[in-house]
Amino acid sequence: TFENAGRIDFLDPNLKEGDWVKKGQVLAYQNQSRPAATVATADAQLVSANTQLTSARSQLTVAQSQLADANAQLVRANTQLAVAEANRMEADANLQLAQRTFQRYATLLKQKSASQQEYDSAEAQLASARAAVRRSAEQINSARADINVAKTGITTAKANVETAKAGVTAAQAGVGTAKANLGSANVTKKESYLVSPIDGVVARINVEQGYYYSPQYVQLQSEPQLFNTVPIILIDPRQFEVTIRLPYDQFDNVKVGAESYIDIVDINASLEERLPSEVAGPQKALTSYPIRGRVYSVSPVLDTDLRNFIVTVRTTQGQNSLRDGENVSLWTRRTPQSRSASAR
C-alpha cells in the first residue's frame, strides 16, 4: 500500500487480476511533484552542507597554519632575546675595558706620558662602548616585546583553532542531518511507488489511475475489509498457509513440523459431511491426499473467549489445486502416542 496520501498518476494499464508480476515490477505510483521537490530540496541542502564543511575545514587549516606561524615567531623572538642578552654581556665587558683604558689615558695625559690623540681615541672608544650597551639594551627590550606579541598571537591562534574545530564539528553535523533528510526524502519518494515485493499473482486491484488514495482508507477491522481497501493485493500461489483453530486440550498434541493432509471442502455437502470426525478419523488413506503440508507455527496464546489456539500449516505439495481464501479440511499428525488431530 501507499504510505502517504496522494493522487495516483500511474497504474500499469496492462495490469489485471490474475496476472503474474515479477519482483521489483512497478505497478503504480502517485503524483511525483511533492516527493521530487522534497528530494531536490534535500539534495541541495546536502550540497550546501558539504560546501560549508569544506569551508570549515579550510578555515581550520588556516587557523592551524597561523598557530604554527605564531609558535615559530615565538621561537625566533626567544632566539633574538638570547642573542641580545649575549651582546649585552659583551657590550658590558667592552664598556668596563673602555672605562679603564680611558681613565688610564686621562692619568697619563696629566702626567704628560700620553698624547692628546691617544686620550681622544680612548674617549671615543668609551663613547662607542656606551652606545653598544644602549643598543644591546634596546635589542633586549625589542626581543621581549616580540616574545609578548608572539605569545598573544599563539593565544589568539589557539582560540581560532578551537573555533574552527567547532565549526568543522557543526558542519559535519549539518552534513549528517542533510544526509538523513535526503534519505528520508528518498524513502518518501520510494513509498509513493507500488513495487511488487515478490514474484506473484495479482489477487485484487482496488484503485484506478487518477484516484486519490490515502492510507486512512485501509480498513483493518476484518480480512474482507482489508481485502477491499488495500490498493493492490498480491499472492504467491506456489505456497499457501492454512490457519486452523484447535481446542486448548490439543495443545500438547501439535508440534511444529508435523505432517498435515489437506482436503478441499465441497461447499454443496452437508455440514456433517463437511466437518471431519476426529473419532472416525480420515475417511480415506493418508497417502491418497494430494495436498499436503507441515505445521509451520503453533501459537502459545489461547483465545480467552473460545479457549482455542491458532496453528498455521504451510503447504509442501499439491498447492496448485488450492485457491486463496478457500475452505479446506485438514488432518495433522499428533505427537507420538497420540492419534491425529483434525480441524476445519
C-alpha positions in Angstrom: 0.0 0.0 0.0 1.0 3.7 -0.3 2.4 5.2 2.9 1.2 8.7 2.1 -1.8 10.3 0.7 -1.7 11.4 -3.0 -3.3 11.1 -6.4 -2.3 8.1 -8.4 -0.7 9.3 -11.6 0.1 5.9 -13.0 -1.4 2.4 -12.8 0.0 -0.2 -15.2 -2.6 -0.2 -18.0 -1.8 -3.9 -18.7 -2.2 -5.0 -15.1 -5.3 -7.1 -14.3 -6.3 -9.5 -11.6 -4.8 -12.9 -12.2 -1.7 -11.6 -13.9 1.8 -12.8 -12.9 4.1 -10.0 -11.8 7.9 -10.0 -11.2 9.6 -8.9 -8.0 10.6 -5.2 -8.4 8.0 -4.5 -11.1 6.4 -1.1 -10.8 2.6 -1.5 -10.5 1.6 2.1 -9.7 2.8 5.4 -8.4 1.4 8.6 -7.0 2.0 12.2 -8.3 5.7 12.9 -8.0 5.6 16.7 -7.8 5.9 16.8 -4.0 8.3 13.9 -3.5 10.5 15.1 -6.3 10.6 18.6 -4.9 11.4 17.3 -1.4 14.3 15.2 -2.8 15.6 18.1 -4.8 15.5 20.4 -1.7 17.2 17.8 0.4 19.8 17.2 -2.2 20.5 20.9 -2.5 20.8 21.1 1.3 23.3 18.3 1.3 25.4 20.1 -1.4 25.3 23.3 0.7 26.2 21.3 3.9 29.2 19.8 2.1 30.3 23.2 0.9 30.1 24.5 4.4 32.1 21.6 5.6 34.8 22.2 3.0 34.9 25.9 4.0 35.1 25.0 7.7 37.9 22.6 7.1 39.7 25.3 5.1 39.3 27.7 8.0 40.7 25.1 10.3 43.7 24.6 8.1 44.3 28.4 8.0 44.0 28.6 11.8 46.4 25.8 12.3 48.8 27.4 9.9 48.5 30.7 11.9 49.2 28.8 15.1 52.3 27.3 13.6 53.5 30.7 12.5 52.9 32.2 15.9 54.9 29.3 17.5 57.7 29.9 15.0 57.6 33.6 15.8 58.0 32.9 19.5 61.0 30.6 18.8 62.6 33.4 16.7 61.9 36.0 19.4 63.4 33.8 22.1 66.5 33.3 19.8 66.7 37.1 19.3 66.5 37.6 23.1 69.3 35.1 23.7 71.5 36.9 21.1 70.6 40.3 22.5 71.5 39.2 26.1 74.8 37.7 24.8 75.5 41.0 23.0 74.7 42.9 26.2 77.2 40.8 28.2 79.8 41.5 25.6 79.0 45.2 25.5 79.2 45.5 29.3 82.6 43.8 29.2 83.8 46.2 26.5 82.4 49.2 28.4 84.4 48.2 31.5 87.5 47.8 29.5 86.9 51.1 27.7 86.4 52.9 31.0 89.6 51.5 32.5 91.5 52.4 29.3 90.1 55.9 29.3 90.9 56.5 33.0 94.5 55.3 32.4 95.0 57.6 29.4 93.5 60.5 31.3 96.0 59.9 34.1 98.9 59.6 31.6 97.8 62.7 29.8 98.0 64.7 33.1 101.5 63.2 33.6 102.3 64.2 30.0 103.1 60.5 29.4 100.4 60.1 26.7 99.5 62.2 23.8 96.2 64.1 23.3 95.5 61.8 20.3 95.7 58.7 22.5 93.4 60.3 25.1 90.9 61.2 22.4 91.0 57.7 20.9 90.3 56.2 24.4 87.5 58.7 24.9 86.0 57.7 21.6 86.2 54.0 22.4 84.4 54.7 25.7 81.6 56.5 23.9 81.3 53.7 21.4 81.2 51.1 24.2 78.4 53.0 25.9 76.5 53.2 22.7 76.9 49.4 22.2 75.4 48.9 25.7 72.5 51.1 24.8 71.9 49.2 21.6 72.0 45.8 23.2 69.6 47.0 25.9 67.2 48.2 23.1 67.6 44.8 21.3 66.7 43.0 24.6 63.6 45.2 25.0 62.7 44.6 21.4 63.1 40.8 21.7 61.0 40.8 24.9 58.3 42.8 23.1 58.4 40.3 20.2 58.0 37.5 22.7 54.9 39.1 24.2 53.5 39.7 20.7 54.2 36.0 19.8 52.6 34.7 23.0 49.5 36.9 22.3 49.4 35.5 18.7 49.6 32.0 20.0 46.7 32.5 22.4 44.7 34.1 19.6 45.7 31.3 17.1 44.7 28.6 19.6 41.3 30.2 20.1 40.9 30.4 16.4 41.8 26.7 16.0 39.2 25.7 18.6 36.6 27.9 16.9 37.5 26.3 13.6 37.3 22.8 15.1 33.9 23.6 16.4 32.9 24.9 13.0 34.0 21.6 11.4 32.1 19.6 14.0 29.0 21.7 13.4 29.4 21.4 9.6 29.8 17.6 9.9 26.6 17.5 11.9 25.0 19.6 9.2 26.1 17.1 6.6 24.8 14.2 8.7 21.4 16.0 9.1 21.3 16.8 5.4 22.1 13.1 4.5 19.3 12.0 6.9 16.9 14.4 5.3 17.8 13.2 1.8 17.4 9.6 2.9 14.0 10.4 4.4 13.0 12.2 1.2 14.1 9.3 -0.9 12.1 6.9 1.3 9.1 9.1 0.9 9.6 9.1 -2.8 10.0 5.3 -2.8 6.9 4.9 -0.7 4.9 6.8 -3.4 5.6 3.8 -5.7 3.9 0.4 -5.5 6.5 -2.1 -6.4 6.0 -5.8 -6.3 7.9 -7.3 -3.4 7.6 -10.9 -4.8 7.1 -13.0 -7.9 3.4 -13.5 -7.6 -0.1 -13.1 -8.9 -2.4 -10.0 -8.7 -5.3 -11.0 -6.5 -7.1 -7.7 -6.3 -6.9 -4.1 -7.7 -8.8 -1.6 -5.7 -7.6 1.7 -7.3 -7.7 3.4 -10.6 -5.4 5.9 -12.3 -6.3 9.4 -11.2 -7.8 8.1 -8.0 -6.8 9.9 -4.8 -5.7 7.5 -2.2 -4.9 7.8 1.5 -3.6 5.2 3.9 -6.5 6.1 6.1 -8.7 4.3 3.6 -7.3 0.9 4.7 -9.7 -0.9 7.0 -8.1 -3.3 9.4 -11.1 -4.5 11.3 -11.6 -7.6 9.3 -9.9 -9.6 6.5 -12.7 -8.8 3.9 -12.4 -5.1 4.7 -8.7 -5.2 4.3 -9.0 -7.2 1.1 -11.3 -4.5 -0.4 -9.4 -1.4 0.8 -5.7 -2.2 0.1 -4.7 -0.7 -3.3 -3.3 -3.9 -4.8 -3.1 -7.4 -3.3 -0.5 -9.9 -4.5 -0.3 -13.6 -3.6 2.3 -16.3 -4.1 0.3 -19.3 -5.2 3.4 -21.5 -5.0 2.8 -21.9 -1.3 -0.3 -21.4 0.8 -0.8 -21.1 4.6 -3.8 -22.8 6.2 -4.8 -21.4 9.5 -6.8 -23.6 11.9 -8.0 -23.3 15.5 -7.8 -26.2 17.8 -9.2 -26.7 21.3 -6.9 -25.9 24.2 -6.7 -29.6 25.3 -5.0 -30.4 22.0 -2.1 -28.0 22.5 0.4 -30.7 23.6 -0.6 -32.9 20.6 0.6 -30.5 17.9 4.2 -29.7 17.1 6.0 -27.6 14.5 7.0 -29.8 11.6 4.1 -32.3 12.0 2.8 -33.7 8.7 -0.6 -32.4 7.6 -3.1 -33.6 5.0 -5.5 -31.2 3.3 -8.8 -31.7 1.5 -10.9 -29.2 -0.3 -14.3 -28.8 1.2 -17.3 -29.4 -1.0 -19.5 -26.4 -0.5 -22.6 -28.3 -1.6 -22.1 -31.0 1.0 -24.0 -31.0 4.3 -22.4 -29.6 7.5 -21.9 -33.1 8.8 -20.2 -34.2 5.7 -18.0 -31.1 5.6 -16.8 -31.4 9.2 -14.2 -34.1 9.7 -14.8 -36.6 12.6 -12.0 -36.9 15.0 -13.4 -40.1 16.4 -13.8 -41.7 12.9 -10.5 -40.4 11.6 -9.7 -39.6 8.0 -12.2 -41.1 5.5 -9.5 -42.1 3.1 -5.9 -43.3 3.2 -3.5 -40.5 4.1 -1.4 -41.4 1.1 -4.4 -40.5 -1.2 -4.4 -36.8 -0.1 -2.8 -34.9 -3.0 -2.5 -31.7 -0.9 0.0 -31.9 2.0 1.9 -29.6 4.3 3.6 -29.3 7.6 2.9 -27.3 10.7 4.8 -24.0 10.5 3.8 -22.4 13.8 1.8 -23.1 16.9 0.6 -20.0 18.8 1.2 -20.3 22.6 -1.7 -17.9 23.3 -5.3 -19.1 23.9 -8.3 -17.2 22.7 -9.8 -16.0 26.0 -13.4 -16.5 24.7 -13.2 -19.6 22.6 -10.4 -21.3 24.6 -8.6 -22.4 21.4 -5.3 -21.7 19.8 -4.1 -21.0 16.3 -2.0 -23.4 14.2 -0.5 -22.4 10.8 0.2 -25.1 8.2 2.3 -24.4 5.1 1.7 -26.5 2.0 4.5 -28.6 0.6 2.8 -30.2 -2.3 -0.4 -30.1 -4.3 -0.9 -26.3 -3.7 -1.8 -25.8 -7.4 -5.2 -27.2 -6.5 -5.9 -24.6 -3.9 -7.3 -21.1 -4.2 -6.6 -18.2 -1.8 -9.4 -17.9 0.7 -10.8 -21.4 0.1 -12.3 -23.5 2.9 -10.5 -26.8 3.5 -10.5 -29.6 6.0 -7.2 -30.7 7.5 -5.7 -33.6 9.4 -2.4 -33.3 11.1 -0.4 -35.9 12.9 -0.3 -35.7 16.6 2.9 -36.2 18.6 3.8 -39.9 19.3 1.4 -41.9 21.5 -1.5 -39.8 20.2 -3.9 -40.1 17.3 -4.2 -37.4 14.6 -5.9 -34.1 15.3 -8.5 -32.7 12.9 -9.8 -29.2 12.1 -11.7 -27.3 9.5 
